[in-house]
């Protein structure tokens, strides 16, 4: 099974990808997290784009992800890629039968207003890495993690100008690719985490 999960920054695709990976025993490949956390020298140019909220250019991203996925068995869920029409074409061309009953393309759909609040409010514990949101899921004690009392900090790419840039790129580059693909399974991303997960599972069962 291969599942590609797409959505704007703050749509919750990473959270859902993690849940789905456990549900179906799939490897979770998060391209954004991989780039942000990597210390490999050849990833540094891409990392500089990502931390500024910019899309990594196709000429860098496409060969990088193609090489990365060539080492994987066809049993994973990927989020954070593809993000442009050219990336989409390259990605789907590497999958011989993406329209089979075991391969799926999910889109977590969330309004722009909610996306902005989700992104502006995102904080995480620097100790245990637990995520919080100042608007939707604030900590009990301001600035401290509910689970380990570690300090809560903003992610490097969660400041207002960076958020605006990332959302603009999504609507200009990624959304057209999604709208032009008849195989997309659209998911309501404004529900609770459990409700979104259940909707995904139910729609996957229908497609199988």
C-alpha positions in Angstrom: 0.0 0.0 0.0 1.1 3.5 -0.8 -0.7 6.5 0.6 0.1 10.1 -0.4 -1.4 12.7 2.0 -1.6 16.3 0.9 -2.8 19.5 2.6 -1.7 23.1 3.4 0.7 23.8 6.3 -1.4 23.3 9.5 -4.0 21.0 7.9 -3.0 18.2 10.2 -1.6 15.9 7.5 1.4 15.0 9.6 -0.8 13.9 12.5 -3.1 11.9 10.3 -0.1 10.3 8.5 1.3 9.2 11.8 -2.1 7.6 12.8 -2.6 5.9 9.5 1.0 4.5 9.4 0.3 2.8 12.7 -3.2 1.6 11.7 -1.9 -0.1 8.5 1.7 -0.7 9.6 3.1 1.6 6.9 6.4 3.5 7.1 5.8 7.2 7.6 7.9 9.4 5.3 7.6 13.1 6.1 9.6 15.0 3.6 9.4 18.3 5.4 10.5 16.8 8.7 13.3 14.9 7.0 14.7 18.1 5.5 14.3 20.2 8.6 16.0 17.7 10.9 18.7 16.4 8.5 22.3 17.2 9.1 23.5 15.7 5.8 25.5 18.1 3.7 23.6 17.6 0.5 20.3 18.4 2.2 21.5 21.8 3.6 20.6 23.8 0.5 17.1 22.5 0.6 16.9 23.1 4.4 17.7 26.8 3.9 14.6 27.1 1.6 12.3 25.2 4.0 13.3 27.3 7.1 12.4 30.5 5.2 9.0 29.1 4.2 10.0 28.8 0.6 9.3 25.8 -1.7 12.4 23.8 -2.5 12.9 24.2 -6.3 11.8 21.3 -8.4 15.3 20.7 -9.8 16.5 20.0 -6.2 13.4 18.3 -4.8 12.4 15.9 -7.6 15.7 13.9 -7.8 16.1 14.0 -4.1 12.7 12.4 -3.3 12.9 10.0 -6.3 16.2 8.7 -5.0 14.9 8.5 -1.5 11.8 6.5 -2.5 13.8 4.2 -4.8 15.2 2.7 -1.6 11.8 2.0 -0.1 9.4 -0.9 -0.4 6.0 0.0 -1.7 4.5 0.1 1.7 4.5 3.7 3.1 2.6 6.9 3.6 4.3 10.1 2.4 3.4 13.7 3.4 4.9 17.0 2.4 5.4 15.8 -1.2 4.5 16.5 -4.0 3.9 20.2 -3.8 4.0 21.3 -7.4 2.5 20.0 -10.7 6.0 18.9 -11.9 6.7 17.1 -8.6 3.3 15.4 -8.9 4.0 14.2 -12.4 7.4 12.9 -11.3 6.0 11.2 -8.2 3.0 9.5 -9.9 5.2 8.3 -12.8 7.4 6.4 -10.3 4.3 4.5 -9.1 3.4 2.0 -11.8 -0.3 1.6 -10.8 -1.3 4.4 -8.5 -5.0 3.9 -9.3 -5.0 0.4 -7.9 -7.1 -0.5 -4.9 -4.0 -0.3 -2.6 -2.7 3.2 -3.5 -4.5 6.3 -2.4 -4.2 10.1 -2.7 -5.7 12.0 0.3 -6.3 15.8 0.6 -7.0 17.3 4.0 -9.2 20.3 3.2 -9.1 23.2 5.7 -10.3 26.9 5.3 -7.6 29.6 5.0 -8.8 31.3 8.2 -8.4 28.2 10.3 -5.1 27.4 8.7 -3.7 30.8 9.7 -4.6 30.3 13.3 -3.3 26.8 13.4 0.0 27.9 12.1 0.4 31.1 14.1 -0.5 29.2 17.3 1.8 26.2 16.8 4.2 25.5 19.7 6.0 22.4 20.9 7.9 21.1 23.9 11.6 21.3 23.3 12.0 18.3 25.6 9.4 15.7 24.7 8.3 17.3 21.4 4.6 17.2 22.3 2.6 19.7 20.1 0.3 22.4 21.4 -1.6 25.3 19.8 -2.2 28.7 21.5 -5.7 29.0 19.9 -7.0 25.4 19.8 -5.0 23.4 22.3 -3.2 25.7 24.8 -1.1 24.3 27.7 -2.5 24.4 31.2 0.4 26.6 32.4 1.5 29.1 29.8 4.9 28.3 28.4 5.2 24.9 30.0 4.4 21.4 28.7 1.5 19.6 30.3 3.4 16.3 30.1 6.9 16.9 31.2 7.0 20.6 32.2 9.5 21.4 29.5 9.7 24.8 27.8 7.3 25.4 24.9 8.8 27.1 21.9 7.7 28.0 18.4 8.9 26.1 15.4 11.4 28.0 13.2 9.0 28.1 10.3 5.9 29.3 12.3 6.3 33.1 12.2 3.7 35.3 10.5 5.6 36.2 7.3 6.9 32.7 6.8 3.3 31.3 7.3 1.9 33.7 4.7 4.6 32.7 2.3 4.0 29.0 2.8 0.2 29.3 2.5 0.6 31.5 -0.7 2.8 28.8 -2.2 0.2 26.1 -1.3 -2.7 28.0 -3.0 -0.5 28.9 -6.1 1.4 25.6 -6.6 -0.1 22.7 -4.7 -3.8 23.3 -4.8 -4.0 23.3 -8.7 -2.3 19.9 -8.7 -4.9 18.6 -6.3 -7.9 20.1 -8.1 -6.7 18.6 -11.4 -6.4 15.1 -10.1 -9.6 13.0 -10.4 -8.3 10.4 -8.0 -8.1 12.7 -4.9 -10.0 11.6 -1.8 -11.1 14.8 -0.1 -11.2 14.8 3.7 -12.8 17.5 5.9 -9.9 18.7 8.0 -11.9 21.0 10.3 -13.2 18.1 12.4 -11.5 16.7 15.5 -8.4 14.5 15.0 -10.4 11.3 15.7 -13.3 12.3 13.4 -10.8 13.1 10.6 -9.1 9.8 11.1 -12.4 7.9 11.0 -13.5 9.7 7.8 -10.2 8.7 6.2 -10.5 5.1 7.2 -14.1 4.9 6.0 -13.3 6.4 2.6 -10.3 4.1 2.2 -12.5 1.1 2.8 -14.9 2.3 0.2 -12.1 2.6 -2.4 -10.6 -0.8 -1.7 
